[in-house]
Amino acid sequence: MYKGVRLSLAYRPDLVVERRVVVELKAVERLMPVHTAQLLTYLKLEGLHVGLLLNFNSVLITNGIKRVVL
């Protein structure tokens, strides 16, 4: 709920692991600040502190992982 409006239908993270980590999946040329902002929004709405942003459109998957902590 935000200011009396239920947001559960509008904002849904791709994965929530063990109610501890939000995982947001992307397949983009490169990660942009808007993707990090989206993950931060999910973290705040879920009340969690750790998130992973995974970009599957990179040559090495390790280059497409970004860890975000509140």
DSSP file (Angstrom, degrees, kcal/mol; ACC not computed):
  #  RESIDUE AA STRUCTURE BP1 BP2  ACC     N-H-->O    O-->H-N    N-H-->O    O-->H-N    TCO  KAPPA ALPHA  PHI   PSI    X-CA   Y-CA   Z-CA
    1    1 A M              0   0    0      0, 0.0     2,-0.4     0, 0.0     5,-0.2   0.000 360.0 360.0 360.0 136.9    0.0    0.0    0.0
    2    2 A Y  B >   -A    5   0A   0      3,-2.3     3,-1.9     1,-0.0    43,-0.0  -0.942 360.0 -22.4-138.3 115.9    1.2    3.5   -0.8
    3    3 A K  T 3  S-     0   0    0     -2,-0.4     3,-0.1     1,-0.3    -1,-0.0   0.880 128.7 -49.8  50.3  42.9   -0.9    6.5    0.2
    4    4 A G  T 3  S+     0   0    0      1,-0.2     2,-0.5     0, 0.0    -1,-0.3   0.467 115.0 116.2  81.2   1.6   -4.0    4.2    0.3
    5    5 A V  B <   -A    2   0A   0     -3,-1.9    -3,-2.3     2,-0.0     2,-0.6  -0.899  65.2-129.6-108.5 130.1   -3.4    2.7   -3.2
    6    6 A R        -     0   0    0     -2,-0.5     3,-0.3    -5,-0.2     4,-0.2  -0.665  25.1-179.4 -78.8 120.8   -2.6   -1.0   -3.5
    7    7 A L    >>  +     0   0    0     -2,-0.6     4,-2.3     1,-0.2     3,-0.6   0.399  51.4 102.5-101.8   1.5    0.5   -1.4   -5.7
    8    8 A S  T 34 S+     0   0    0      1,-0.3    -1,-0.2     2,-0.2    -2,-0.0   0.786  85.4  45.7 -61.8 -28.0    0.8   -5.2   -5.8
    9    9 A L  T 34 S+     0   0    0     -3,-0.3    -1,-0.3     1,-0.1     3,-0.1   0.776 115.5  45.2 -84.6 -26.5   -0.6   -5.4   -9.3
   10   10 A A  T <4 S+     0   0    0     -3,-0.6     2,-0.6     1,-0.2    -2,-0.2   0.842 115.1  42.0 -86.4 -35.2    1.5   -2.6  -10.8
   11   11 A Y     <  +     0   0    0     -4,-2.3    -1,-0.2    30,-0.0    -4,-0.0  -0.926  65.5 158.1-121.9 108.4    4.9   -3.4   -9.4
   12   12 A R        -     0   0    0     -2,-0.6    30,-0.1    -3,-0.1     2,-0.0  -0.979  31.7-137.6-131.9 121.3    6.1   -7.0   -9.3
   13   13 A P        -     0   0    0      0, 0.0    11,-0.1     0, 0.0     3,-0.1  -0.371  22.1-122.1 -68.7 156.2    9.7   -8.1   -9.2
   14   14 A D  S    S+     0   0    0      9,-0.3     2,-0.3     1,-0.2    10,-0.2   0.939  89.8   2.6 -65.0 -47.1   10.7  -11.0  -11.4
   15   15 A L  E     -B   23   0B   0      8,-1.9     8,-2.9     2,-0.0     2,-0.4  -0.997  53.1-165.1-141.9 144.7   11.9  -13.2   -8.5
   16   16 A V  E     -B   22   0B   0     -2,-0.3     2,-0.6     6,-0.2     6,-0.2  -0.977  20.5-153.3-126.6 118.1   12.0  -13.0   -4.8
   17   17 A V  E >>  -B   21   0B   0      4,-3.0     3,-2.5    -2,-0.4     4,-1.8  -0.820  68.7 -27.9-100.3 120.5   14.3  -15.6   -3.3
   18   18 A E  T 34 S-     0   0    0     -2,-0.6    -1,-0.2     1,-0.3     0, 0.0   0.754 107.5 -75.0  52.4  30.4   13.7  -16.8    0.3
   19   19 A R  T 34 S+     0   0    0     -3,-0.2    -1,-0.3     2,-0.2     3,-0.1   0.816 128.2  83.3  51.3  32.5   12.1  -13.4    1.2
   20   20 A R  T <4 S+     0   0    0     -3,-2.5    30,-0.8     1,-0.3    29,-0.5   0.627  82.3  41.2-128.3 -36.9   15.6  -12.1    1.2
   21   21 A V  E  <  -Bc  17  50B   0     -4,-1.8    -4,-3.0    28,-0.1     2,-0.5  -0.971  60.0-149.8-128.6 130.5   16.8  -11.2   -2.3
   22   22 A V  E     -Bc  16  51B   0     28,-2.0    30,-2.9    -2,-0.4     2,-0.5  -0.860  16.1-162.1 -95.0 129.9   14.9   -9.5   -5.2
   23   23 A V  E     -Bc  15  52B   0     -8,-2.9    -8,-1.9    -2,-0.5     2,-0.5  -0.964   4.6-168.7-116.7 122.9   16.1  -10.7   -8.6
   24   24 A E  E     - c   0  53B   0     28,-2.9    30,-2.7    -2,-0.5     2,-0.4  -0.955  11.5-150.2-113.2 125.1   15.3   -8.6  -11.7
   25   25 A L  E     + c   0  54B   0     -2,-0.5     2,-0.3    28,-0.2    30,-0.2  -0.778  19.4 171.9-100.9 135.9   16.0  -10.1  -15.1
   26   26 A K  E     - c   0  55B   0     28,-3.0    30,-3.0    -2,-0.4    31,-0.2  -0.939  27.0-164.9-135.9 158.3   16.9   -8.2  -18.2
   27   27 A A        +     0   0    0     -2,-0.3     2,-0.3    28,-0.2    28,-0.1  -0.584  46.5 133.5-139.5  73.0   18.0   -8.9  -21.7
   28   28 A V        -     0   0    0      1,-0.1    29,-0.3    -2,-0.1     3,-0.1  -0.776  69.6-107.9-123.3 163.6   19.3   -5.5  -22.8
   29   29 A E  S    S-     0   0    0     -2,-0.3     2,-0.3     1,-0.2    -1,-0.1   0.908 101.2 -12.6 -58.9 -43.5   22.4   -4.2  -24.6
   30   30 A R  S    S-     0   0    0     28,-0.1    -1,-0.2    -3,-0.0     2,-0.2  -0.983  79.3 -96.6-155.2 153.1   23.6   -2.7  -21.3
   31   31 A L        -     0   0    0     -2,-0.3    24,-0.0    -3,-0.1    22,-0.0  -0.505  40.9-160.4 -72.2 136.7   22.2   -1.9  -17.9
   32   32 A M    >>  -     0   0    0     -2,-0.2     4,-1.2     1,-0.1     3,-1.2  -0.722  33.1-104.1-113.7 163.3   21.0    1.6  -17.5
   33   33 A P  H 3> S+     0   0    0      0, 0.0     4,-2.4     0, 0.0     5,-0.2   0.806 118.3  64.1 -57.0 -30.3   20.3    3.7  -14.4
   34   34 A V  H 3> S+     0   0    0      1,-0.2     4,-2.0     2,-0.2     5,-0.1   0.834  98.9  54.1 -65.2 -30.7   16.6    3.2  -14.9
   35   35 A H  H <> S+     0   0    0     -3,-1.2     4,-2.0     2,-0.2    -1,-0.2   0.897 109.2  47.1 -69.1 -40.0   17.0   -0.6  -14.3
   36   36 A T  H  X S+     0   0    0     -4,-1.2     4,-2.6     2,-0.2    -2,-0.2   0.902 110.9  52.3 -65.5 -40.8   18.8    0.1  -11.0
   37   37 A A  H  X S+     0   0    0     -4,-2.4     4,-2.1     2,-0.2    -2,-0.2   0.887 107.7  52.0 -62.6 -39.1   16.0    2.5  -10.0
   38   38 A Q  H  X S+     0   0    0     -4,-2.0     4,-2.0     2,-0.2    -1,-0.2   0.925 110.6  47.6 -62.5 -44.8   13.4   -0.1  -10.8
   39   39 A L  H  X S+     0   0    0     -4,-2.0     4,-2.4     1,-0.2    -2,-0.2   0.902 109.9  52.5 -63.9 -41.4   15.2   -2.7   -8.6
   40   40 A L  H  X S+     0   0    0     -4,-2.6     4,-2.3     1,-0.2    -1,-0.2   0.883 107.5  52.8 -61.5 -38.4   15.5   -0.1   -5.8
   41   41 A T  H  X S+     0   0    0     -4,-2.1     4,-2.5     2,-0.2    -1,-0.2   0.927 109.5  48.4 -61.9 -45.5   11.8    0.5   -6.0
   42   42 A Y  H  X S+     0   0    0     -4,-2.0     4,-2.4     1,-0.2     6,-0.2   0.900 110.1  52.2 -62.2 -40.7   11.1   -3.2   -5.7
   43   43 A L  H  X>S+     0   0    0     -4,-2.4     5,-2.1     1,-0.2     4,-1.2   0.930 111.8  45.7 -61.4 -45.0   13.4   -3.5   -2.7
   44   44 A K  H  <5S+     0   0    0     -4,-2.3     3,-0.2     1,-0.2    -2,-0.2   0.913 113.8  48.2 -65.5 -42.8   11.6   -0.6   -0.9
   45   45 A L  H  <5S+     0   0    0     -4,-2.5    -1,-0.2     1,-0.2    -2,-0.2   0.861 116.2  43.4 -67.0 -35.3    8.2   -2.0   -1.7
   46   46 A E  H  <5S-     0   0    0     -4,-2.4    -1,-0.2    -5,-0.2    -2,-0.2   0.622 107.9-124.8 -83.8 -13.8    9.1   -5.5   -0.5
   47   47 A G  T  <5 +     0   0    0     -4,-1.2     2,-0.2     1,-0.2    -3,-0.2   0.815  65.8 133.0  73.2  30.2   10.9   -4.2    2.5
   48   48 A L      < -     0   0    0     -5,-2.1    -1,-0.2    -6,-0.2   -27,-0.1  -0.619  49.6-151.7-110.5 170.8   14.1   -6.0    1.6
   49   49 A H  S    S+     0   0    0    -29,-0.5    21,-2.5    -2,-0.2     2,-0.4   0.609  70.4  60.5-118.9 -17.5   17.7   -4.9    1.4
   50   50 A V  E     +cD  21  69B   0    -30,-0.8   -28,-2.0    19,-0.2     2,-0.3  -0.947  54.2 169.6-123.5 135.4   19.5   -6.9   -1.2
   51   51 A G  E     -cD  22  68B   0     17,-2.8    17,-3.0    -2,-0.4     2,-0.4  -0.981  20.0-148.2-140.7 154.1   18.8   -7.2   -5.0
   52   52 A L  E     -cD  23  67B   0    -30,-2.9   -28,-2.9    -2,-0.3     2,-0.6  -0.983   4.0-158.6-122.6 133.5   20.4   -8.6   -8.1
   53   53 A L  E     -cD  24  66B   0     13,-2.9    13,-2.3    -2,-0.4     2,-0.5  -0.958  15.9-166.9-109.5 115.7   20.1   -7.2  -11.5
   54   54 A L  E     -cD  25  65B   0    -30,-2.7   -28,-3.0    -2,-0.6     2,-0.6  -0.918   8.8-166.5-112.3 122.7   20.8   -9.9  -14.1
   55   55 A N  E     -c   26   0B   0      9,-3.0     3,-0.3    -2,-0.5   -28,-0.2  -0.927   4.3-173.3-107.8 113.4   21.4   -9.0  -17.8
   56   56 A F  S    S+     0   0    0    -30,-3.0     2,-0.2    -2,-0.6   -29,-0.2   0.464  72.5  79.5 -85.1  -1.3   21.3  -12.1  -20.0
   57   57 A N  S    S+     0   0    0    -29,-0.3     2,-0.3   -31,-0.2    -1,-0.2  -0.260  73.0 100.5-100.2  46.2   22.4  -10.1  -23.1
   58   58 A S  S    S-     0   0    0     -3,-0.3     6,-0.1    -2,-0.2     3,-0.1  -0.942  78.6-122.4-127.4 152.9   26.1  -10.1  -22.2
   59   59 A V  S    S+     0   0    0     -2,-0.3     2,-0.5     1,-0.2    -1,-0.1   0.931 105.8  31.2 -60.0 -47.8   28.9  -12.3  -23.5
   60   60 A L  S >> S-     0   0    0      1,-0.1     3,-1.4    -3,-0.1     4,-0.6  -0.952  76.9-143.2-111.1 129.4   29.8  -13.5  -20.0
   61   61 A I  G >4 S+     0   0    0     -2,-0.5     3,-1.2     1,-0.3    -6,-0.3   0.825 100.6  64.5 -61.5 -29.6   27.0  -13.7  -17.5
   62   62 A T  G >4 S+     0   0    0      1,-0.3     3,-0.8     2,-0.2    -1,-0.3   0.788  98.9  54.3 -65.2 -25.2   29.3  -12.6  -14.8
   63   63 A N  G <4 S+     0   0    0     -3,-1.4    -1,-0.3     1,-0.2    -2,-0.2   0.649 104.4  56.5 -78.6 -14.7   29.6   -9.2  -16.6
   64   64 A G  G << S+     0   0    0     -3,-1.2    -9,-3.0    -4,-0.6     2,-0.5   0.174  85.4  98.6-103.3  18.0   25.8   -8.9  -16.5
   65   65 A I  E <   +D   54   0B   0     -3,-0.8     2,-0.4   -11,-0.2   -11,-0.2  -0.914  44.4 178.7-110.0 128.4   25.3   -9.2  -12.8
   66   66 A K  E     -D   53   0B   0    -13,-2.3   -13,-2.9    -2,-0.5     2,-0.4  -0.994  15.3-151.0-127.8 126.8   24.9   -6.1  -10.6
   67   67 A R  E     -D   52   0B   0     -2,-0.4     2,-0.4   -15,-0.2   -15,-0.2  -0.819  12.3-167.2 -97.1 133.0   24.3   -6.4   -6.8
   68   68 A V  E     -D   51   0B   0    -17,-3.0   -17,-2.8    -2,-0.4     2,-0.4  -0.978   4.3-174.3-124.1 131.5   22.3   -3.6   -5.2
   69   69 A V  E      D   50   0B   0     -2,-0.4   -19,-0.2   -19,-0.2   -20,-0.1  -0.990 360.0 360.0-127.9 132.7   22.1   -3.1   -1.4
   70   70 A L              0   0    0    -21,-2.5   -20,-0.1    -2,-0.4    -1,-0.1   0.441 360.0 360.0 -81.4 360.0   19.9   -0.5    0.4
